[in-house]
Amino acid sequence: MVSTRSQSNIATPRLDVNSPVKLDYLAEGAANVIFSINSLRFLKLRDEDCATNETSAATEDSQPKVDIRFKGKVLRLKKSIPSAVPVPDAQRKYEELIKPLFTKESIVEQVLCEVSEDLLKQCNSELKRLEKTGFRTANRRGIYLDESEQYGTLITDMTPDDQHASADVKLKWLIQSPSAPADAQRCRTCAMRARRRARATVEEVELGDFCPLVLTDESEKAFSAALEPMLNNARGAPLYIPQFVDKIRPFLHKSYLLQRLRELQTNLDKVGPLMADTQSQDFLLAMTLRDCTLFLKIPNQDVSGSKGQQAPDAVIEARLGDLDVKSPSGGKAEYWKKTEQSLIDEGWYTCTEQGSVKETICLLASTS
Protein backbone atom coordinates (compact mmCIF):
# COMPACT_ATOMS: atom_id res chain seq x y z
CA MET A 1 0.00 0.00 0.00
CA VAL A 2 1.03 3.58 -0.57
CA SER A 3 0.50 7.58 0.32
CA THR A 4 1.77 11.23 0.07
CA ARG A 5 3.68 13.87 1.90
CA SER A 6 2.07 17.24 2.70
CA GLN A 7 1.92 19.44 -0.40
CA SER A 8 2.81 22.72 1.24
CA ASN A 9 5.97 24.20 -0.25
CA ILE A 10 6.83 20.90 -1.97
CA ALA A 11 7.11 20.91 -5.77
CA THR A 12 7.42 17.16 -6.30
CA PRO A 13 4.70 14.69 -5.24
CA ARG A 14 5.83 11.71 -3.18
CA LEU A 15 4.73 8.13 -2.64
CA ASP A 16 5.82 5.76 0.13
CA VAL A 17 4.37 2.73 1.92
CA ASN A 18 2.34 4.98 4.23
CA SER A 19 0.62 6.92 1.48
CA PRO A 20 -3.20 6.61 1.37
CA VAL A 21 -3.19 4.86 -2.01
CA LYS A 22 -2.98 1.33 -3.35
CA LEU A 23 -0.74 0.52 -6.30
CA ASP A 24 -1.91 -2.17 -8.72
CA TYR A 25 0.19 -3.70 -11.48
CA LEU A 26 -1.05 -2.65 -14.93
CA ALA A 27 1.60 -3.49 -17.50
CA GLU A 28 5.30 -3.50 -18.22
CA GLY A 29 7.76 -3.08 -21.04
CA ALA A 30 11.44 -3.80 -21.35
CA ALA A 31 12.47 -0.81 -19.23
CA ASN A 32 9.56 0.12 -16.96
CA VAL A 33 6.60 -1.20 -14.98
CA ILE A 34 3.29 0.68 -14.82
CA PHE A 35 1.05 0.74 -11.73
CA SER A 36 -2.40 2.25 -11.28
CA ILE A 37 -2.86 4.59 -8.31
CA ASN A 38 -6.05 3.95 -6.36
CA SER A 39 -7.14 6.08 -3.43
CA LEU A 40 -7.66 4.06 -0.25
CA ARG A 41 -10.19 6.71 0.74
CA PHE A 42 -12.23 6.06 -2.39
CA LEU A 43 -11.90 2.27 -2.10
CA LYS A 44 -13.07 2.31 1.53
CA LEU A 45 -16.02 4.58 0.78
CA ARG A 46 -16.97 2.46 -2.22
CA ASP A 47 -16.89 -0.72 -0.15
CA GLU A 48 -19.04 0.91 2.54
CA ASP A 49 -21.50 2.11 -0.09
CA CYS A 50 -21.78 -1.43 -1.44
CA ALA A 51 -22.33 -2.83 2.04
CA THR A 52 -24.75 -0.23 3.46
CA ASN A 53 -25.88 1.86 0.46
CA GLU A 54 -25.01 4.96 2.45
CA THR A 55 -21.91 6.86 3.51
CA SER A 56 -21.79 9.19 6.46
CA ALA A 57 -20.03 12.55 6.21
CA ALA A 58 -18.05 11.63 9.30
CA THR A 59 -16.73 8.48 7.63
CA GLU A 60 -15.76 10.43 4.52
CA ASP A 61 -13.99 13.16 6.48
CA SER A 62 -12.03 10.60 8.50
CA GLN A 63 -10.28 9.21 5.42
CA PRO A 64 -6.91 10.78 4.44
CA LYS A 65 -7.02 12.66 1.17
CA VAL A 66 -4.68 12.00 -1.74
CA ASP A 67 -2.56 14.61 -3.52
CA ILE A 68 -4.71 15.88 -6.40
CA ARG A 69 -1.69 15.59 -8.69
CA PHE A 70 -2.22 11.81 -8.75
CA LYS A 71 -5.67 12.22 -10.33
CA GLY A 72 -5.78 10.93 -13.91
CA LYS A 73 -2.25 9.53 -13.64
CA VAL A 74 -0.53 6.16 -13.43
CA LEU A 75 2.91 5.52 -11.93
CA ARG A 76 5.83 4.37 -14.07
CA LEU A 77 8.82 2.83 -12.28
CA LYS A 78 12.23 2.05 -13.79
CA LYS A 79 13.65 -1.45 -14.02
CA SER A 80 17.23 -2.30 -13.10
CA ILE A 81 18.74 -2.92 -16.56
CA PRO A 82 22.13 -1.94 -18.08
CA SER A 83 20.71 0.61 -20.54
CA ALA A 84 18.54 2.37 -17.94
CA VAL A 85 18.96 6.12 -17.47
CA PRO A 86 18.35 7.77 -14.07
CA VAL A 87 14.75 8.98 -14.00
CA PRO A 88 15.58 12.68 -13.37
CA ASP A 89 17.92 12.64 -16.38
CA ALA A 90 15.27 11.01 -18.57
CA GLN A 91 12.70 13.55 -17.36
CA ARG A 92 15.02 16.47 -18.14
CA LYS A 93 15.51 15.21 -21.70
CA TYR A 94 11.75 14.75 -22.06
CA GLU A 95 11.17 18.35 -20.97
CA GLU A 96 13.94 19.83 -23.10
CA LEU A 97 13.88 17.65 -26.22
CA ILE A 98 10.51 15.91 -26.59
CA LYS A 99 7.90 18.39 -25.36
CA PRO A 100 8.89 21.19 -27.76
CA LEU A 101 8.32 18.85 -30.74
CA PHE A 102 4.59 18.29 -30.19
CA THR A 103 1.46 20.03 -28.96
CA LYS A 104 0.61 19.43 -25.31
CA GLU A 105 -2.50 17.42 -26.21
CA SER A 106 -0.65 15.00 -28.48
CA ILE A 107 1.80 13.43 -26.02
CA VAL A 108 1.44 11.57 -22.75
CA GLU A 109 2.26 14.02 -19.97
CA GLN A 110 4.86 12.92 -17.45
CA VAL A 111 6.09 14.53 -14.24
CA LEU A 112 8.56 13.44 -11.58
CA CYS A 113 7.36 11.70 -8.43
CA GLU A 114 9.54 10.84 -5.44
CA VAL A 115 9.32 7.18 -4.41
CA SER A 116 10.72 5.59 -1.27
CA GLU A 117 12.97 2.54 -1.20
CA ASP A 118 10.48 0.60 0.93
CA LEU A 119 7.79 1.26 -1.68
CA LEU A 120 10.03 -0.07 -4.45
CA LYS A 121 10.78 -3.18 -2.36
CA GLN A 122 7.06 -3.68 -1.90
CA CYS A 123 6.46 -3.37 -5.63
CA ASN A 124 9.25 -5.87 -6.34
CA SER A 125 7.63 -8.30 -3.93
CA GLU A 126 4.43 -7.93 -5.94
CA LEU A 127 6.29 -8.63 -9.20
CA LYS A 128 7.75 -11.80 -7.69
CA ARG A 129 4.29 -12.84 -6.52
CA LEU A 130 2.96 -12.32 -10.05
CA GLU A 131 5.77 -14.51 -11.37
CA LYS A 132 4.74 -17.37 -9.10
CA THR A 133 1.17 -17.15 -10.36
CA GLY A 134 2.35 -17.16 -13.98
CA PHE A 135 1.00 -13.64 -14.58
CA ARG A 136 4.29 -12.09 -15.76
CA THR A 137 5.36 -13.27 -19.19
CA ALA A 138 8.48 -15.42 -19.40
CA ASN A 139 10.63 -12.74 -21.06
CA ARG A 140 9.93 -10.30 -18.19
CA ARG A 141 10.68 -12.62 -15.28
CA GLY A 142 13.76 -12.15 -13.15
CA ILE A 143 14.04 -8.43 -13.91
CA TYR A 144 12.84 -6.08 -11.19
CA LEU A 145 12.67 -2.42 -10.24
CA ASP A 146 15.81 -0.48 -9.39
CA GLU A 147 15.46 -0.04 -5.62
CA SER A 148 18.18 2.63 -5.54
CA GLU A 149 16.19 4.93 -7.83
CA GLN A 150 14.53 7.74 -5.87
CA TYR A 151 12.06 8.82 -8.55
CA GLY A 152 9.31 7.49 -10.74
CA THR A 153 7.12 9.37 -13.20
CA LEU A 154 3.42 10.15 -13.13
CA ILE A 155 2.03 9.76 -16.64
CA THR A 156 -1.35 10.43 -18.23
CA ASP A 157 -3.75 7.56 -17.56
CA MET A 158 -4.80 6.17 -20.96
CA THR A 159 -6.35 2.97 -19.57
CA PRO A 160 -10.02 2.08 -20.23
CA ASP A 161 -12.82 3.10 -17.89
CA ASP A 162 -16.62 2.90 -17.81
CA GLN A 163 -16.93 5.48 -20.58
CA HIS A 164 -13.93 4.65 -22.76
CA ALA A 165 -12.27 1.79 -24.58
CA SER A 166 -8.53 2.10 -25.02
CA ALA A 167 -5.66 0.52 -26.88
CA ASP A 168 -2.02 1.17 -27.64
CA VAL A 169 -0.11 0.48 -30.84
CA LYS A 170 3.60 0.50 -31.64
CA LEU A 171 3.80 2.59 -34.83
CA LYS A 172 7.50 1.88 -35.49
CA TRP A 173 9.13 3.35 -38.63
CA LEU A 174 6.67 5.48 -40.62
CA ILE A 175 9.33 5.92 -43.33
CA GLN A 176 11.83 3.57 -44.91
CA SER A 177 15.24 3.30 -43.27
CA PRO A 178 17.64 5.68 -45.05
CA SER A 179 20.29 2.95 -45.11
CA ALA A 180 18.00 0.30 -46.67
CA PRO A 181 18.88 -0.94 -50.20
CA ALA A 182 17.46 1.13 -53.07
CA ASP A 183 15.68 -1.95 -54.47
CA ALA A 184 14.02 -2.88 -51.16
CA GLN A 185 10.61 -4.52 -51.33
CA ARG A 186 10.10 -4.29 -47.58
CA CYS A 187 10.30 -1.29 -45.29
CA ARG A 188 12.33 -1.48 -42.08
CA THR A 189 9.38 -2.61 -39.94
CA CYS A 190 8.19 -5.21 -42.44
CA ALA A 191 11.74 -6.54 -42.86
CA MET A 192 11.96 -6.99 -39.09
CA ARG A 193 8.53 -8.62 -39.07
CA ALA A 194 9.50 -11.08 -41.83
CA ARG A 195 12.70 -12.04 -40.01
CA ARG A 196 10.87 -12.47 -36.71
CA ARG A 197 8.25 -14.70 -38.29
CA ALA A 198 10.80 -16.84 -40.08
CA ARG A 199 12.65 -17.49 -36.83
CA ALA A 200 9.59 -17.99 -34.63
CA THR A 201 7.82 -21.17 -33.69
CA VAL A 202 4.20 -21.53 -34.78
CA GLU A 203 3.06 -20.54 -31.30
CA GLU A 204 5.11 -17.34 -31.37
CA VAL A 205 3.82 -15.98 -34.68
CA GLU A 206 1.67 -12.89 -34.21
CA LEU A 207 -1.36 -12.15 -36.32
CA GLY A 208 -2.56 -8.69 -37.26
CA ASP A 209 0.61 -7.32 -38.87
CA PHE A 210 0.39 -4.11 -40.87
CA CYS A 211 2.80 -1.91 -42.79
CA PRO A 212 3.33 1.41 -40.97
CA LEU A 213 4.13 3.20 -44.25
CA VAL A 214 0.44 2.95 -45.06
CA LEU A 215 -0.54 5.02 -42.03
CA THR A 216 0.69 8.24 -43.64
CA ASP A 217 0.01 7.27 -47.26
CA GLU A 218 -2.36 9.43 -49.28
CA SER A 219 -4.57 6.47 -50.19
CA GLU A 220 -7.57 6.19 -47.90
CA LYS A 221 -8.22 2.71 -49.28
CA ALA A 222 -4.74 1.51 -48.27
CA PHE A 223 -5.08 3.17 -44.88
CA SER A 224 -8.44 1.51 -44.26
CA ALA A 225 -7.00 -1.88 -45.20
CA ALA A 226 -4.24 -1.45 -42.60
CA LEU A 227 -6.62 -0.26 -39.91
CA GLU A 228 -8.18 -3.67 -39.24
CA PRO A 229 -4.93 -5.54 -38.44
CA MET A 230 -3.57 -2.52 -36.58
CA LEU A 231 -6.56 -2.28 -34.26
CA ASN A 232 -6.93 -6.02 -33.85
CA ASN A 233 -3.27 -6.24 -32.85
CA ALA A 234 -3.48 -3.31 -30.43
CA ARG A 235 -2.92 -4.02 -26.75
CA GLY A 236 -5.91 -3.30 -24.54
CA ALA A 237 -8.90 -4.39 -26.58
CA PRO A 238 -9.80 -5.47 -30.12
CA LEU A 239 -11.23 -2.24 -31.53
CA TYR A 240 -12.03 -3.36 -35.06
CA ILE A 241 -15.79 -3.15 -34.72
CA PRO A 242 -17.83 -0.79 -36.93
CA GLN A 243 -18.79 1.66 -34.19
CA PHE A 244 -15.18 2.35 -33.34
CA VAL A 245 -13.69 2.17 -36.83
CA ASP A 246 -16.15 4.72 -38.22
CA LYS A 247 -14.73 7.19 -35.72
CA ILE A 248 -11.09 6.15 -35.77
CA ARG A 249 -10.64 6.06 -39.57
CA PRO A 250 -11.34 9.76 -40.28
CA PHE A 251 -9.66 10.78 -37.04
CA LEU A 252 -6.31 9.10 -37.78
CA HIS A 253 -6.09 9.33 -41.57
CA LYS A 254 -3.91 12.35 -42.41
CA SER A 255 -3.98 13.30 -38.71
CA TYR A 256 -1.55 15.89 -37.35
CA LEU A 257 -0.09 13.34 -34.97
CA LEU A 258 0.92 10.74 -37.56
CA GLN A 259 2.09 13.31 -40.11
CA ARG A 260 4.15 15.12 -37.49
CA LEU A 261 5.73 11.86 -36.31
CA ARG A 262 6.65 10.94 -39.89
CA GLU A 263 8.13 14.39 -40.48
CA LEU A 264 10.33 14.15 -37.39
CA GLN A 265 11.50 10.62 -38.17
CA THR A 266 12.49 11.85 -41.64
CA ASN A 267 14.30 15.02 -40.60
CA LEU A 268 16.16 13.76 -37.53
CA ASP A 269 18.03 10.93 -39.30
CA LYS A 270 18.95 11.31 -42.96
CA VAL A 271 21.50 8.45 -43.17
CA GLY A 272 20.12 5.51 -41.18
CA PRO A 273 21.61 3.35 -38.41
CA LEU A 274 24.60 2.11 -40.40
CA MET A 275 26.14 5.53 -41.04
CA ALA A 276 24.68 7.56 -38.19
CA ASP A 277 26.65 9.04 -35.33
CA THR A 278 25.01 7.04 -32.56
CA GLN A 279 25.98 9.71 -30.03
CA SER A 280 24.13 12.38 -31.99
CA GLN A 281 21.16 13.93 -30.20
CA ASP A 282 19.12 14.02 -33.41
CA PHE A 283 19.76 10.35 -34.15
CA LEU A 284 18.81 9.33 -30.61
CA LEU A 285 15.61 11.35 -30.92
CA ALA A 286 14.88 9.63 -34.23
CA MET A 287 15.33 6.19 -32.66
CA THR A 288 13.08 7.25 -29.78
CA LEU A 289 10.32 8.31 -32.18
CA ARG A 290 10.70 5.04 -34.11
CA ASP A 291 9.83 3.10 -30.96
CA CYS A 292 7.11 5.24 -29.38
CA THR A 293 3.54 4.12 -28.76
CA LEU A 294 0.24 5.55 -29.95
CA PHE A 295 -2.32 5.49 -27.13
CA LEU A 296 -5.99 5.74 -28.07
CA LYS A 297 -8.91 6.40 -25.75
CA ILE A 298 -12.26 6.13 -27.49
CA PRO A 299 -15.69 6.99 -26.01
CA ASN A 300 -17.85 3.88 -26.01
CA GLN A 301 -21.23 5.29 -24.98
CA ASP A 302 -23.79 7.64 -26.47
CA VAL A 303 -25.94 10.00 -24.42
CA SER A 304 -28.32 7.15 -23.59
CA GLY A 305 -25.49 5.03 -22.22
CA SER A 306 -25.44 2.29 -24.86
CA LYS A 307 -21.96 0.85 -25.11
CA GLY A 308 -20.41 0.87 -28.58
CA GLN A 309 -22.63 3.74 -29.74
CA GLN A 310 -20.94 7.12 -29.70
CA ALA A 311 -22.48 10.54 -29.51
CA PRO A 312 -21.82 12.64 -32.65
CA ASP A 313 -19.46 14.94 -30.74
CA ALA A 314 -17.61 12.17 -28.85
CA VAL A 315 -13.93 13.03 -28.72
CA ILE A 316 -11.17 10.50 -29.34
CA GLU A 317 -8.04 11.08 -27.29
CA ALA A 318 -4.79 10.16 -29.02
CA ARG A 319 -1.35 10.64 -27.48
CA LEU A 320 2.17 9.45 -28.13
CA GLY A 321 3.96 7.83 -25.20
CA ASP A 322 7.10 5.83 -24.39
CA LEU A 323 9.10 8.93 -25.23
CA ASP A 324 12.12 8.58 -22.97
CA VAL A 325 15.05 9.60 -25.16
CA LYS A 326 17.11 6.56 -26.17
CA SER A 327 20.61 6.04 -24.83
CA PRO A 328 23.37 4.42 -26.93
CA SER A 329 24.81 2.76 -23.81
CA GLY A 330 24.29 -0.79 -22.64
CA GLY A 331 25.04 -2.18 -26.10
CA LYS A 332 22.15 -0.33 -27.77
CA ALA A 333 24.28 1.48 -30.39
CA GLU A 334 25.95 -1.77 -31.44
CA TYR A 335 22.59 -3.53 -31.57
CA TRP A 336 21.07 -0.90 -33.87
CA LYS A 337 23.95 -1.16 -36.36
CA LYS A 338 24.15 -4.96 -36.21
CA THR A 339 20.40 -5.30 -36.76
CA GLU A 340 20.43 -3.04 -39.81
CA GLN A 341 23.44 -4.81 -41.29
CA SER A 342 21.84 -8.24 -40.89
CA LEU A 343 18.59 -7.09 -42.50
CA ILE A 344 20.64 -5.99 -45.52
CA ASP A 345 23.09 -8.90 -45.69
CA GLU A 346 20.48 -11.62 -45.18
CA GLY A 347 18.11 -10.18 -47.81
CA TRP A 348 15.20 -9.25 -45.56
CA TYR A 349 14.78 -5.84 -47.20
CA THR A 350 14.92 -7.18 -50.77
CA CYS A 351 12.86 -10.36 -50.20
CA THR A 352 15.88 -12.48 -51.14
CA GLU A 353 16.34 -14.12 -47.76
CA GLN A 354 16.83 -17.88 -47.56
CA GLY A 355 13.49 -19.58 -48.13
CA SER A 356 11.91 -16.26 -49.12
CA VAL A 357 8.19 -16.00 -49.69
CA LYS A 358 6.18 -13.39 -51.57
CA GLU A 359 5.71 -10.21 -49.54
CA THR A 360 2.01 -9.39 -49.24
CA ILE A 361 1.85 -6.82 -46.46
CA CYS A 362 4.42 -4.08 -47.13
CA LEU A 363 3.41 -1.03 -49.16
CA LEU A 364 6.75 -1.15 -50.99
CA ALA A 365 5.98 -4.61 -52.38
CA SER A 366 2.59 -3.50 -53.69
CA THR A 367 4.10 -0.50 -55.50
CA SER A 368 7.30 -2.10 -56.85
C-alpha positions in Angstrom: 0.0 0.0 0.0 1.0 3.6 -0.6 0.5 7.6 0.3 1.8 11.2 0.1 3.7 13.9 1.9 2.1 17.2 2.7 1.9 19.4 -0.4 2.8 22.7 1.2 6.0 24.2 -0.3 6.8 20.9 -2.0 7.1 20.9 -5.8 7.4 17.2 -6.3 4.7 14.7 -5.2 5.8 11.7 -3.2 4.7 8.1 -2.6 5.8 5.8 0.1 4.4 2.7 1.9 2.3 5.0 4.2 0.6 6.9 1.5 -3.2 6.6 1.4 -3.2 4.9 -2.0 -3.0 1.3 -3.3 -0.7 0.5 -6.3 -1.9 -2.2 -8.7 0.2 -3.7 -11.5 -1.1 -2.6 -14.9 1.6 -3.5 -17.5 5.3 -3.5 -18.2 7.8 -3.1 -21.0 11.4 -3.8 -21.4 12.5 -0.8 -19.2 9.6 0.1 -17.0 6.6 -1.2 -15.0 3.3 0.7 -14.8 1.0 0.7 -11.7 -2.4 2.3 -11.3 -2.9 4.6 -8.3 -6.1 4.0 -6.4 -7.1 6.1 -3.4 -7.7 4.1 -0.3 -10.2 6.7 0.7 -12.2 6.1 -2.4 -11.9 2.3 -2.1 -13.1 2.3 1.5 -16.0 4.6 0.8 -17.0 2.5 -2.2 -16.9 -0.7 -0.1 -19.0 0.9 2.5 -21.5 2.1 -0.1 -21.8 -1.4 -1.4 -22.3 -2.8 2.0 -24.7 -0.2 3.5 -25.9 1.9 0.5 -25.0 5.0 2.5 -21.9 6.9 3.5 -21.8 9.2 6.5 -20.0 12.5 6.2 -18.0 11.6 9.3 -16.7 8.5 7.6 -15.8 10.4 4.5 -14.0 13.2 6.5 -12.0 10.6 8.5 -10.3 9.2 5.4 -6.9 10.8 4.4 -7.0 12.7 1.2 -4.7 12.0 -1.7 -2.6 14.6 -3.5 -4.7 15.9 -6.4 -1.7 15.6 -8.7 -2.2 11.8 -8.7 -5.7 12.2 -10.3 -5.8 10.9 -13.9 -2.2 9.5 -13.6 -0.5 6.2 -13.4 2.9 5.5 -11.9 5.8 4.4 -14.1 8.8 2.8 -12.3 12.2 2.1 -13.8 13.7 -1.4 -14.0 17.2 -2.3 -13.1 18.7 -2.9 -16.6 22.1 -1.9 -18.1 20.7 0.6 -20.5 18.5 2.4 -17.9 19.0 6.1 -17.5 18.3 7.8 -14.1 14.8 9.0 -14.0 15.6 12.7 -13.4 17.9 12.6 -16.4 15.3 11.0 -18.6 12.7 13.6 -17.4 15.0 16.5 -18.1 15.5 15.2 -21.7 11.8 14.7 -22.1 11.2 18.4 -21.0 13.9 19.8 -23.1 13.9 17.7 -26.2 10.5 15.9 -26.6 7.9 18.4 -25.4 8.9 21.2 -27.8 8.3 18.8 -30.7 4.6 18.3 -30.2 1.5 20.0 -29.0 0.6 19.4 -25.3 -2.5 17.4 -26.2 -0.7 15.0 -28.5 1.8 13.4 -26.0 1.4 11.6 -22.7 2.3 14.0 -20.0 4.9 12.9 -17.5 6.1 14.5 -14.2 8.6 13.4 -11.6 7.4 11.7 -8.4 9.5 10.8 -5.4 9.3 7.2 -4.4 10.7 5.6 -1.3 13.0 2.5 -1.2 10.5 0.6 0.9 7.8 1.3 -1.7 10.0 -0.1 -4.4 10.8 -3.2 -2.4 7.1 -3.7 -1.9 6.5 -3.4 -5.6 9.2 -5.9 -6.3 7.6 -8.3 -3.9 4.4 -7.9 -5.9 6.3 -8.6 -9.2 7.7 -11.8 -7.7 4.3 -12.8 -6.5 3.0 -12.3 -10.0 5.8 -14.5 -11.4 4.7 -17.4 -9.1 1.2 -17.1 -10.4 2.4 -17.2 -14.0 1.0 -13.6 -14.6 4.3 -12.1 -15.8 5.4 -13.3 -19.2 8.5 -15.4 -19.4 10.6 -12.7 -21.1 9.9 -10.3 -18.2 10.7 -12.6 -15.3 13.8 -12.2 -13.1 14.0 -8.4 -13.9 12.8 -6.1 -11.2 12.7 -2.4 -10.2 15.8 -0.5 -9.4 15.5 0.0 -5.6 18.2 2.6 -5.5 16.2 4.9 -7.8 14.5 7.7 -5.9 12.1 8.8 -8.5 9.3 7.5 -10.7 7.1 9.4 -13.2 3.4 10.1 -13.1 2.0 9.8 -16.6 -1.3 10.4 -18.2 -3.8 7.6 -17.6 -4.8 6.2 -21.0 -6.4 3.0 -19.6 -10.0 2.1 -20.2 -12.8 3.1 -17.9 -16.6 2.9 -17.8 -16.9 5.5 -20.6 -13.9 4.6 -22.8 -12.3 1.8 -24.6 -8.5 2.1 -25.0 -5.7 0.5 -26.9 -2.0 1.2 -27.6 -0.1 0.5 -30.8 3.6 0.5 -31.6 3.8 2.6 -34.8 7.5 1.9 -35.5 9.1 3.4 -38.6 6.7 5.5 -40.6 9.3 5.9 -43.3 11.8 3.6 -44.9 15.2 3.3 -43.3 17.6 5.7 -45.0 20.3 2.9 -45.1 18.0 0.3 -46.7 18.9 -0.9 -50.2 17.5 1.1 -53.1 15.7 -2.0 -54.5 14.0 -2.9 -51.2 10.6 -4.5 -51.3 10.1 -4.3 -47.6 10.3 -1.3 -45.3 12.3 -1.5 -42.1 9.4 -2.6 -39.9 8.2 -5.2 -42.4 11.7 -6.5 -42.9 12.0 -7.0 -39.1 8.5 -8.6 -39.1 9.5 -11.1 -41.8 12.7 -12.0 -40.0 10.9 -12.5 -36.7 8.2 -14.7 -38.3 10.8 -16.8 -40.1 12.6 -17.5 -36.8 9.6 -18.0 -34.6 7.8 -21.2 -33.7 4.2 -21.5 -34.8 3.1 -20.5 -31.3 5.1 -17.3 -31.4 3.8 -16.0 -34.7 1.7 -12.9 -34.2 -1.4 -12.1 -36.3 -2.6 -8.7 -37.3 0.6 -7.3 -38.9 0.4 -4.1 -40.9 2.8 -1.9 -42.8 3.3 1.4 -41.0 4.1 3.2 -44.2 0.4 2.9 -45.1 -0.5 5.0 -42.0 0.7 8.2 -43.6 0.0 7.3 -47.3 -2.4 9.4 -49.3 -4.6 6.5 -50.2 -7.6 6.2 -47.9 -8.2 2.7 -49.3 -4.7 1.5 -48.3 -5.1 3.2 -44.9 -8.4 1.5 -44.3 -7.0 -1.9 -45.2 -4.2 -1.4 -42.6 -6.6 -0.3 -39.9 -8.2 -3.7 -39.2 -4.9 -5.5 -38.4 -3.6 -2.5 -36.6 -6.6 -2.3 -34.3 -6.9 -6.0 -33.9 -3.3 -6.2 -32.9 -3.5 -3.3 -30.4 -2.9 -4.0 -26.8 -5.9 -3.3 -24.5 -8.9 -4.4 -26.6 -9.8 -5.5 -30.1 -11.2 -2.2 -31.5 -12.0 -3.4 -35.1 -15.8 -3.1 -34.7 -17.8 -0.8 -36.9 -18.8 1.7 -34.2 -15.2 2.3 -33.3 -13.7 2.2 -36.8 -16.2 4.7 -38.2 -14.7 7.2 -35.7 -11.1 6.1 -35.8 -10.6 6.1 -39.6 -11.3 9.8 -40.3 -9.7 10.8 -37.0 -6.3 9.1 -37.8 -6.1 9.3 -41.6 -3.9 12.4 -42.4 -4.0 13.3 -38.7 -1.5 15.9 -37.4 -0.1 13.3 -35.0 0.9 10.7 -37.6 2.1 13.3 -40.1 4.2 15.1 -37.5 5.7 11.9 -36.3 6.6 10.9 -39.9 8.1 14.4 -40.5 10.3 14.2 -37.4 11.5 10.6 -38.2 12.5 11.8 -41.6 14.3 15.0 -40.6 16.2 13.8 -37.5 18.0 10.9 -39.3 19.0 11.3 -43.0 21.5 8.5 -43.2 20.1 5.5 -41.2 21.6 3.3 -38.4 24.6 2.1 -40.4 26.1 5.5 -41.0 24.7 7.6 -38.2 26.6 9.0 -35.3 25.0 7.0 -32.6 26.0 9.7 -30.0 24.1 12.4 -32.0 21.2 13.9 -30.2 19.1 14.0 -33.4 19.8 10.3 -34.1 18.8 9.3 -30.6 15.6 11.4 -30.9 14.9 9.6 -34.2 15.3 6.2 -32.7 13.1 7.3 -29.8 10.3 8.3 -32.2 10.7 5.0 -34.1 9.8 3.1 -31.0 7.1 5.2 -29.4 3.5 4.1 -28.8 0.2 5.6 -30.0 -2.3 5.5 -27.1 -6.0 5.7 -28.1 -8.9 6.4 -25.7 -12.3 6.1 -27.5 -15.7 7.0 -26.0 -17.9 3.9 -26.0 -21.2 5.3 -25.0 -23.8 7.6 -26.5 -25.9 10.0 -24.4 -28.3 7.1 -23.6 -25.5 5.0 -22.2 -25.4 2.3 -24.9 -22.0 0.8 -25.1 -20.4 0.9 -28.6 -22.6 3.7 -29.7 -20.9 7.1 -29.7 -22.5 10.5 -29.5 -21.8 12.6 -32.6 -19.5 14.9 -30.7 -17.6 12.2 -28.9 -13.9 13.0 -28.7 -11.2 10.5 -29.3 -8.0 11.1 -27.3 -4.8 10.2 -29.0 -1.4 10.6 -27.5 2.2 9.4 -28.1 4.0 7.8 -25.2 7.1 5.8 -24.4 9.1 8.9 -25.2 12.1 8.6 -23.0 15.1 9.6 -25.2 17.1 6.6 -26.2 20.6 6.0 -24.8 23.4 4.4 -26.9 24.8 2.8 -23.8 24.3 -0.8 -22.6 25.0 -2.2 -26.1 22.2 -0.3 -27.8 24.3 1.5 -30.4 26.0 -1.8 -31.4 22.6 -3.5 -31.6 21.1 -0.9 -33.9 24.0 -1.2 -36.4 24.2 -5.0 -36.2 20.4 -5.3 -36.8 20.4 -3.0 -39.8 23.4 -4.8 -41.3 21.8 -8.2 -40.9 18.6 -7.1 -42.5 20.6 -6.0 -45.5 23.1 -8.9 -45.7 20.5 -11.6 -45.2 18.1 -10.2 -47.8 15.2 -9.2 -45.6 14.8 -5.8 -47.2 14.9 -7.2 -50.8 12.9 -10.4 -50.2 15.9 -12.5 -51.1 16.3 -14.1 -47.8 16.8 -17.9 -47.6 13.5 -19.6 -48.1 11.9 -16.3 -49.1 8.2 -16.0 -49.7 6.2 -13.4 -51.6 5.7 -10.2 -49.5 2.0 -9.4 -49.2 1.8 -6.8 -46.5 4.4 -4.1 -47.1 3.4 -1.0 -49.2 6.8 -1.2 -51.0 6.0 -4.6 -52.4 2.6 -3.5 -53.7 4.1 -0.5 -55.5 7.3 -2.1 -56.9 
